[in-house]
């Protein structure tokens, strides 16, 4: 240990500690302008200069880069130090406009703060100032290089923290400025508009356009909450002025470490205050087909009476109710409880199931728990190699994507297995550009090579698994040459990938919907598990099988029992002891039969078996495959109720619309992709008659004859904990006290479980599942010769119910498009930007062609966010045999010039 004195305070620190770090430990604040914690010091601003005395010798040095030495006596505010800082500020002002009053960063500017602190009102170095053009091209922020002090915080943030590299320092000397390659406007560069550079800027050089409308001293409060977008679970503050959310600021959450993406920073609150919010209960007039405003009593009485009439006339199985995987755990729990106790059926589901139920089913069968095995930080900061299969985190989970880019910069190897040339494939050591729908063949090929090379972990296999001999026999036939033919990949690349993965000490598998959304999605998931089991990469840090959940509370929706076969905590409906437990807890006899999945409810509605449907917060007309089929089902219902924020395409078919509130108006919790339960807190209360969603559900339950006490969100979580062993120790009180808890967390003193399956699998021995490759349900033919895949893009989220109400996001990308291979486009006479007609056996849409090499010949890709060309009019409703998940990722289409 090193012993130093800082401003008279003795400090003991480890060797290699910088003066700045030692001062922080001593509680001494040293000013900085360029320093970014956890990065190598830039040392460019010189504001952190201190005076150091050791053995009678004095020197000045930068605290951010100078390491302490034994016996150092450090002065941070000596006369010499103060004079040095004044000179630095004086020099900075010599080429800096001081229009502070009109600057958007007024009150947030560190340069301004330090000038006030050190009494530097103006520069004494009169002379020429640079005059660079202002870049106002980005919809969310402005870059004024005339206010830049060349501290490089934005450059270091973009390059080393975000890993994008969209900006750098250009030119030298007096002409130096931060800019984009070739000087193109930021809007036309590779910038992702995440705004992390803006957050890092200590002056007004990079300023948020939103912040021009208010100043820091006008803010009423900042409310810590959880992002409502993807499953990463980023923590941020909603900034409130006059009962309106006006900004978002990042928090140092476990999974985001002060980073945010463009949707989190810029698309998380405009929708809350949108003028088209449904503000009052609405009942459709059967004669006119128009919605009419109703009182809450009218609406709730009608809903309760109609559902109970249907139940009485047709039986419990004629009803169904879906929860929302974007809503809090507490809401979801109450929805499934209402369906089971009041409707008397297990016909409950959520949209998470149509994207990731294959993960729940597959990993539960092989490992005993269908969830991500390791935390986000663990699988991005500790691995030697990352294998990414059917996942595009830079677009779908951008903050995880940023952390993977950081890992690659640190030297972590990357294997990308994806049918498209996603951006991370450019950074990959190997990109296996496999044919859509061939994941099982790929995984079997990887295992073939590992066994052939003798790289399997036999000790782990013998001690902790079962079924190895059978899987060994199956994969014997999946030679690299055969897999190369099936997957359309180079056999040698497959060999190299298998050997790299097997030999890496710490290597997680990260996958997403490119694995699950297939008619063989569950077997694809189990194949991911098989690969990890074969080399013993489970139950330890930096490894595991990690499904990245799509929406903010996909994990929680499954945990809460919003599924036809599971009560909360994946306790089986058909297990008599489990059912007895819930009957005792809920005080009512429960239906012993598994219910229908949502993908089975719609065909049952067409057949007339399901008569009444309640949907909370979902928009299946936009999100589910084969849109014609969904519309037909809704039109065939006797009674349809939706609980919503907006008049969505699905809501238009409802008989009653019940207006709920957004995440910014309620208490609750989301469970992110790494099983971490995090708080949601109210920031605003809006005008209108919208009600807390849990209050609506509780009122309905009582009107339908079930005596449900009124509970707060915290009390609902206590009830969840009482019936759900994995959530047994989780409460709002613990989370509000600052504890970060990942389930399983069985008791009130349990710290939570970051890594699953340490020492023992949830099912005892893990199982190798003997999966054989089966082609997709619909393959190209002469009439429909091209495979279409669907997926997410960076700037939007699901149906755009939230992001579509942010003007800047719509400005960046507001219309549909289809990616085509240039060879297919040439053969069809289609050029980049042409309007095209896209058809499948189920429907036809128009879109815009994006011609290039991102997809292989005979393949195409579409985002599913846009109503002007919704890919789900085309997609195939073929279902996986285990999870009943639709095959969104493979359908046969034809493309014609419009």
Secondary structure as GFF3:
##gff-version 3
##sequence-region A 1 898
A	DSSP	beta_strand	2	6	.	.	.	ID=ss1
A	DSSP	beta_strand	9	13	.	.	.	ID=ss2
A	DSSP	alpha_helix	19	26	.	.	.	ID=ss3
A	DSSP	beta_strand	49	54	.	.	.	ID=ss4
A	DSSP	beta_strand	57	62	.	.	.	ID=ss5
A	DSSP	beta_strand	73	75	.	.	.	ID=ss6
A	DSSP	alpha_helix	79	93	.	.	.	ID=ss7
A	DSSP	three_ten_helix	100	102	.	.	.	ID=ss8
A	DSSP	alpha_helix	110	117	.	.	.	ID=ss9
A	DSSP	beta_strand	141	143	.	.	.	ID=ss10
A	DSSP	three_ten_helix	145	147	.	.	.	ID=ss11
A	DSSP	alpha_helix	153	156	.	.	.	ID=ss12
A	DSSP	pi_helix	157	161	.	.	.	ID=ss13
A	DSSP	beta_strand	168	170	.	.	.	ID=ss14
A	DSSP	three_ten_helix	173	175	.	.	.	ID=ss15
A	DSSP	beta_strand	177	179	.	.	.	ID=ss16
A	DSSP	three_ten_helix	181	183	.	.	.	ID=ss17
A	DSSP	three_ten_helix	186	188	.	.	.	ID=ss18
A	DSSP	alpha_helix	196	200	.	.	.	ID=ss19
A	DSSP	beta_strand	206	208	.	.	.	ID=ss20
A	DSSP	three_ten_helix	210	213	.	.	.	ID=ss21
A	DSSP	three_ten_helix	216	218	.	.	.	ID=ss22
A	DSSP	beta_strand	221	226	.	.	.	ID=ss23
A	DSSP	beta_strand	235	241	.	.	.	ID=ss24
A	DSSP	beta_strand	244	250	.	.	.	ID=ss25
A	DSSP	alpha_helix	262	266	.	.	.	ID=ss26
A	DSSP	three_ten_helix	270	273	.	.	.	ID=ss27
A	DSSP	beta_strand	282	284	.	.	.	ID=ss28
A	DSSP	beta_strand	291	293	.	.	.	ID=ss29
A	DSSP	alpha_helix	296	314	.	.	.	ID=ss30
A	DSSP	three_ten_helix	316	318	.	.	.	ID=ss31
A	DSSP	beta_strand	319	323	.	.	.	ID=ss32
A	DSSP	alpha_helix	329	338	.	.	.	ID=ss33
A	DSSP	pi_helix	339	343	.	.	.	ID=ss34
A	DSSP	beta_strand	348	350	.	.	.	ID=ss35
A	DSSP	alpha_helix	353	366	.	.	.	ID=ss36
A	DSSP	alpha_helix	376	381	.	.	.	ID=ss37
A	DSSP	beta_strand	385	389	.	.	.	ID=ss38
A	DSSP	alpha_helix	393	396	.	.	.	ID=ss39
A	DSSP	alpha_helix	398	409	.	.	.	ID=ss40
A	DSSP	beta_strand	413	417	.	.	.	ID=ss41
A	DSSP	three_ten_helix	423	426	.	.	.	ID=ss42
A	DSSP	beta_strand	430	432	.	.	.	ID=ss43
A	DSSP	alpha_helix	439	452	.	.	.	ID=ss44
A	DSSP	alpha_helix	458	464	.	.	.	ID=ss45
A	DSSP	beta_strand	465	466	.	.	.	ID=ss46
A	DSSP	alpha_helix	468	475	.	.	.	ID=ss47
A	DSSP	alpha_helix	480	487	.	.	.	ID=ss48
A	DSSP	alpha_helix	491	503	.	.	.	ID=ss49
A	DSSP	beta_strand	507	511	.	.	.	ID=ss50
A	DSSP	alpha_helix	513	516	.	.	.	ID=ss51
A	DSSP	alpha_helix	521	534	.	.	.	ID=ss52
A	DSSP	beta_strand	545	547	.	.	.	ID=ss53
A	DSSP	alpha_helix	554	559	.	.	.	ID=ss54
A	DSSP	beta_strand	566	567	.	.	.	ID=ss55
A	DSSP	three_ten_helix	568	570	.	.	.	ID=ss56
A	DSSP	beta_strand	571	572	.	.	.	ID=ss57
A	DSSP	alpha_helix	576	586	.	.	.	ID=ss58
A	DSSP	alpha_helix	598	607	.	.	.	ID=ss59
A	DSSP	beta_strand	612	616	.	.	.	ID=ss60
A	DSSP	alpha_helix	620	623	.	.	.	ID=ss61
A	DSSP	alpha_helix	627	635	.	.	.	ID=ss62
A	DSSP	beta_strand	639	644	.	.	.	ID=ss63
A	DSSP	three_ten_helix	651	653	.	.	.	ID=ss64
A	DSSP	beta_strand	656	659	.	.	.	ID=ss65
A	DSSP	three_ten_helix	663	665	.	.	.	ID=ss66
A	DSSP	beta_strand	668	671	.	.	.	ID=ss67
A	DSSP	beta_strand	676	680	.	.	.	ID=ss68
A	DSSP	alpha_helix	693	703	.	.	.	ID=ss69
A	DSSP	alpha_helix	713	723	.	.	.	ID=ss70
A	DSSP	three_ten_helix	725	727	.	.	.	ID=ss71
A	DSSP	alpha_helix	732	736	.	.	.	ID=ss72
A	DSSP	beta_strand	741	742	.	.	.	ID=ss73
A	DSSP	beta_strand	766	767	.	.	.	ID=ss74
A	DSSP	beta_strand	786	791	.	.	.	ID=ss75
A	DSSP	three_ten_helix	803	805	.	.	.	ID=ss76
A	DSSP	alpha_helix	807	812	.	.	.	ID=ss77
A	DSSP	beta_strand	818	821	.	.	.	ID=ss78
A	DSSP	alpha_helix	822	828	.	.	.	ID=ss79
A	DSSP	beta_strand	835	839	.	.	.	ID=ss80
A	DSSP	beta_strand	844	852	.	.	.	ID=ss81
A	DSSP	beta_strand	859	863	.	.	.	ID=ss82
A	DSSP	three_ten_helix	867	869	.	.	.	ID=ss83
A	DSSP	three_ten_helix	871	873	.	.	.	ID=ss84
A	DSSP	beta_strand	876	879	.	.	.	ID=ss85
A	DSSP	beta_strand	886	887	.	.	.	ID=ss86
A	DSSP	beta_strand	891	897	.	.	.	ID=ss87
###
